[in-house]
């Protein structure tokens, strides 16, 4: 990540601790070459990413509604 700042996947959250979707990292590793990632690991990571994105999409409208009430 530090050695490839322009090519490494962007974090979904930056702060004192940055957070990435796991699914982005093995895809990058495979594209870089020399890294083999088991298919089931990539599949689980992609499902987890889709679940997290769906949860965030449901959370945002609720948070905006609460902000409008204040």
C-alpha positions as CSV (number, residue, x, y, z in Angstrom):
1,X,0.0,0.0,0.0
2,X,2.7,2.5,1.0
3,X,5.0,1.4,-1.9
4,X,2.2,1.8,-4.5
5,X,0.1,4.8,-3.4
6,X,-1.1,5.6,-7.0
7,X,-2.2,2.1,-7.9
8,X,-3.4,0.6,-4.6
9,X,-7.2,0.6,-4.2
10,X,-8.6,3.7,-2.5
11,X,-9.8,3.3,1.1
12,X,-13.5,3.7,1.8
13,X,-12.6,5.5,5.0
14,X,-9.5,7.5,5.8
15,X,-8.5,8.6,9.3
16,X,-6.3,7.4,12.0
17,X,-7.2,4.0,10.8
18,X,-8.0,3.6,7.1
19,X,-10.5,1.0,5.9
20,X,-10.6,-0.8,2.5
21,X,-13.1,-3.2,1.1
22,X,-11.4,-6.6,1.3
23,X,-12.6,-7.5,-2.2
24,X,-10.5,-4.7,-3.8
25,X,-7.2,-5.8,-2.3
26,X,-6.9,-9.4,-3.7
27,X,-8.1,-8.2,-7.2
28,X,-5.3,-5.6,-7.1
29,X,-2.8,-8.2,-5.9
30,X,-3.7,-10.6,-8.7
31,X,-3.5,-7.8,-11.3
32,X,-0.1,-6.8,-10.0
33,X,1.0,-10.4,-10.6
34,X,2.7,-13.0,-8.5
35,X,-0.2,-13.4,-6.0
36,X,-2.6,-16.3,-6.1
37,X,-5.9,-15.7,-4.3
38,X,-8.3,-18.6,-3.7
39,X,-11.6,-18.2,-5.6
40,X,-13.7,-18.8,-2.5
41,X,-11.8,-16.1,-0.6
42,X,-12.5,-13.5,-3.3
43,X,-16.1,-14.7,-3.5
44,X,-16.7,-14.2,0.2
45,X,-14.9,-10.8,0.1
46,X,-17.2,-9.6,-2.7
47,X,-20.4,-10.8,-1.0
48,X,-19.3,-9.0,2.2
49,X,-18.6,-5.8,0.3
50,X,-22.1,-5.9,-1.3
51,X,-23.7,-6.5,2.1
52,X,-21.8,-3.6,3.6
53,X,-22.7,-1.3,0.7
54,X,-26.3,-2.2,0.9
55,X,-26.3,-1.6,4.7
56,X,-24.7,1.8,4.2
57,X,-27.2,2.8,1.5
58,X,-30.1,2.1,4.0
59,X,-28.4,3.9,6.8
60,X,-27.7,7.2,4.9
61,X,-31.4,8.1,4.3
62,X,-32.2,7.5,8.0
63,X,-29.3,9.7,9.1
64,X,-30.3,12.5,6.7
65,X,-33.9,12.4,8.0
66,X,-32.7,12.7,11.6
67,X,-30.5,15.7,10.6
68,X,-33.5,17.4,9.0
69,X,-35.5,17.0,12.2
70,X,-32.9,18.9,14.2
